[in-house]
Amino acid sequence: MSVEDIAIVGAGITGITCARALSGRGMRIRLFDKGRFIGGRLASCCTGDNMHFDHGAQGIQCSTPEFRAFLEKAGAKLAHWSIGPGDEWCIGTPTMVDLSRALASGLDVLQGVTIERLQRDDGLWHLFAGNDMFRARQLVLAIPAPQAARLLGPDHALHDRLSAVRFNACATLMAGIDAPPPFTTRLGRGAVAWVANDGAKPGRQGQRLTTWVAQADPVFSARHVDTPLDELARIMAPELLRVVGAPEEALQHAVAHRWRYSQVSVPLGAPFVADAATSVIVGGDWTLGPYAEDGWASGREMAGHLLARGVDER
Ligand SMILES: Cc1cc2nc3c(=O)[nH]c(=O)nc-3n(C[C@H](O)[C@H](O)[C@H](O)COP(=O)(O)OP(=O)(O)OC[C@H]3O[C@@H](n4cnc5c(N)ncnc54)[C@H](O)[C@@H]3O)c2cc1C
């Protein structure tokens, strides 16, 4: 059985950035992602009747020209969405997932593969997914810290540092409403801390209904962390109708999604953690902050660290 030089668990912006920076050096690099689509929390959902919702990050803010240049590699799949004077976000077209797909183009990504267990034997990592097993010399975990801590297990040297990182949950509602939109985005609290007309994004015009995404604040989301999703939709939908000023009968589609690990509240404070003794490095947005740009910075730093350590010298 073949051995990867580097196995990257997680094909969100962190894992993709890391893989891109390491590729082209003759190494075998493979990404694994449990999602049906890549991109992780840069997520989108499409309905059978062609409604599009970005139910993770609604857009990406760029604070540095380097990050903007990185996103521009997605070419035609990148658009700019202006939500107010001087407030322009980068978004994927037609959805956020397309942005990640474009950025991951040319990379070896195994989708729909959940790495359930890790084992280290004879200087190699063994990654177990159902009946499959993959082997790699170097392991990169580009997943939320609590998930990385669980995979590595309580005896691993990095476990306690990873366990100190804290995340907020986020309850999200995707709704199709048969009424014109009174605004594009609005900030509030509780179930409707952020409300956006997703159909106002570039390239989304012509949908039958007005498509809204509502994101709840951390307090509401923590209170409903175990509420079944259909019940959550029933609780959030009236709040959304109130904010957009639409009658109950205008609601034609309401589906809730829950992010247990939405955005970090207590970050690590460094762009990654690594353990040379077991050839593992762990990163993600949560190392530095709550934004996609933090994941990009972490992915880039992890690749730099591995190259400086001579991971491609075999
Ligand atoms: C509701 C919400 C709103 C947000 N708003 C903004 C915003 O306005 N601006 C902004 O910049 N950012 C925002 N973010 C944050 C942004 O989405 C993240 O910072 C970024 O997407 C994190 O990327 P990542 O690659 O570090 O992690 P992720 O995107 O979480 O990627 C990790 C990947 O690992 C995979 N994975 C996990 N465990 C396993 C396993 N065991 N086996 C295989 N695969 C696994 C997952 O499927 C996932 O694809 C928001 C996030 C949410 C949820």
The ligand as an ORCA input file, in Angstrom:
! r2SCAN-3c Opt
* xyz 0 1
  C     -22.067     30.803     10.804
  C     -20.661     31.222     10.456
  C     -20.399     32.543     10.091
  C     -19.108     32.931      9.745
  N     -18.873     34.225      9.322
  C     -17.653     34.558      8.860
  C     -17.405     35.823      8.266
  O     -18.273     36.677      8.188
  N     -16.159     36.075      7.795
  C     -15.164     35.174      7.849
  O     -14.047     35.428      7.364
  N     -15.346     33.965      8.432
  C     -16.577     33.647      8.925
  N     -16.778     32.423      9.474
  C     -15.617     31.582      9.775
  C     -15.058     30.874      8.558
  O     -16.064     30.101      7.955
  C     -13.924     30.004      9.068
  O     -12.950     30.854      9.648
  C     -13.212     29.176      8.006
  O     -14.106     28.656      7.076
  C     -12.446     28.071      8.733
  O     -11.727     27.299      7.808
  P     -10.906     26.031      8.302
  O     -10.355     25.426      7.081
  O      -9.966     26.430      9.384
  O     -11.970     25.060      8.987
  P     -13.251     24.365      8.360
  O     -13.841     25.234      7.311
  O     -14.098     23.968      9.512
  O     -12.659     23.077      7.637
  C     -12.391     21.888      8.322
  C     -12.765     20.733      7.417
  O     -12.394     19.525      8.082
  C     -13.345     18.544      7.800
  N     -13.221     17.541      8.874
  C     -13.361     17.716     10.207
  N     -13.124     16.571     10.872
  C     -12.821     15.638      9.928
  C     -12.479     14.257      9.973
  N     -12.391     13.592     11.143
  N     -12.240     13.602      8.808
  C     -12.321     14.250      7.624
  N     -12.632     15.565      7.525
  C     -12.874     16.261      8.656
  C     -14.666     19.271      7.761
  O     -15.609     18.575      6.952
  C     -14.254     20.604      7.144
  O     -14.472     20.635      5.743
  C     -18.062     32.001      9.801
  C     -18.322     30.674     10.169
  C     -19.606     30.277     10.488
  C     -19.876     28.851     10.834
*
